[in-house]
Amino acid sequence: MADRTLDASGLRCPMPLLKTKLELNSMSPGQELEVIATDAGSARDIPAFLELSSHELVRTSEQGGCFTFVIKCGG
């Protein structure tokens, strides 16, 4: 179970990514953030951002055009 959930459903690129960054900045290392997005660009943008950051993508899934990401906040 994630520590926080960010529902970015209905938001267009780049808002899901920007809101994800802001949420992670307010979290402590080791906490988990669940992000829910409906913008298909998120499936590309969020993992690409995480590869360049200290955060870790724990898991991702897609069901019916709804993308879910669980991210562990890095140090």
C-alpha positions, -999 to 999 in steps of 0.1 A, spaced: 0 0 0 14 34 -11 19 62 15 3 87 -8 -19 86 -40 -18 113 -67 -48 111 -90 -38 128 -122 -67 114 -142 -79 137 -169 -48 159 -169 -29 164 -201 8 161 -206 30 175 -190 8 180 -159 9 144 -146 47 145 -146 49 179 -131 25 170 -103 44 137 -97 77 157 -93 61 181 -69 46 153 -48 79 134 -46 97 166 -35 74 168 -5 79 132 5 106 114 26 130 89 12 115 54 13 79 65 11 59 52 -18 37 73 -42 10 58 -63 2 79 -94 -29 74 -115 -29 90 -150 -50 87 -181 -27 106 -205 -9 81 -226 22 103 -226 26 95 -189 35 59 -198 66 73 -215 73 105 -195 72 92 -159 95 62 -163 119 84 -184 120 110 -156 125 83 -129 155 69 -147 172 103 -144 163 107 -107 170 91 -74 135 77 -73 126 41 -81 98 28 -102 84 -1 -81 57 -12 -106 35 0 -133 3 -12 -149 -22 -2 -176 -58 -11 -176 -84 4 -199 -64 35 -207 -56 41 -170 -19 40 -161 -8 33 -126 27 39 -113 41 31 -78 73 51 -71 96 48 -42 109 82 -31 147 84 -33 172 103 -12 
